[in-house]
Amino acid sequence: MATIPLTLDEEIRQIGYISRSTPKDKQVLMDEIRRMKKEKNAVILAHYYVDGDIQDLADYIGDSLGLSQQAAATDAEMIVFCGVHFMGETAKILSPDKKVVIPDMNAGCSLADSAPADEFAAFKAKYPDHIVISYINCSAEIKALSDIICTSSNAVKIVESLPKDQKIIFAPDANLGRFVAKKTGRELVLWDGACIVHIDISQEKLAALRQKYPEAKFIAHPECQEHILSQADFVGSTTALLKYVKEQPDEVFIVGTEAGILHKMKQSVPNKKIIPAPASENNTCACSECPYMKMNTLEKLYNTLYYEKPEIFVPEDIRVKAEASVLRMLEMSKGL
């Protein structure tokens, strides 16, 4: 099907700037990105879920915890965040004096969108004796309403570090919350949010895949649904999944998370067979892919560096409150 060119207004609305003509040769394009990055004293941070070419260009690739730590520590003048909108917000929260840009302003997050700030504030008001632990996959407004931020890497540790009689609201991912509650034995009040990618793994297709590869280890991210996690040989964050594949002697792995992680896995263990967990019929890809992460492209990254747009801004009153909850997480996560 032919692609209909965007009008000027549509393009500005979609990505936040007027796209310029980019080099057609991929190697030239990548070389130009490297040149501009050095020239502008910029750092490129990329999540494991973005396109492999962008990962190869990045100064740092990681999960939400690692990216937050890098955003807080960098001395670059500009942070180019290849991920989704809330990640750029987190970088701005931690580095307010730096320019933070992302390749596409519309690269959102279904999980973050599942927790509107006004609705969550009303929910929180029903539990005045509870503290709020929010998964980092949320908006700046939700972070500002939270006491502590967590990631899938440190959620269990953070909950376990609190007094057993401390009442807790856990938001916005209910699947991660149920996993943490089971691991810690704590009763958590859960906000009912979810990631469209992790809940889209097909039970039937997974069963068929495991039958085809009976020797495979199935590993999964805790954002997956309980009936998927119950079948997993290992459950962990994206970084933990990568480490598991590298350290285990097994030769075949089925990976239950966004398929972008396979790029780094295959680089790390080129002799092992890495298979993405299958998605349901309503997914246009055979594997689980995040449409928002895939909005990051080399062409958009080039234009972002050229124009230094679209830029992330966070209102200062929101930023200060959100910073407190994120810094509390970073302090509690030292050594991870």
Helices and strands as residue ranges (DSSP letters): H 8-15, H 26-39, E 42-47, H 52-57, E 60-62, H 64-73, E 78-82, H 85-94, E 99-101, H 110-113, H 117-125, E 130-135, H 140-144, E 148-150, H 155-161, E 167-171, H 174-184, E 188-190, H 203-212, E 217-220, H 226-229, E 234-235, H 238-247, E 252-256, H 261-268, E 273-276, G 293-295, H 298-307, H 316-332
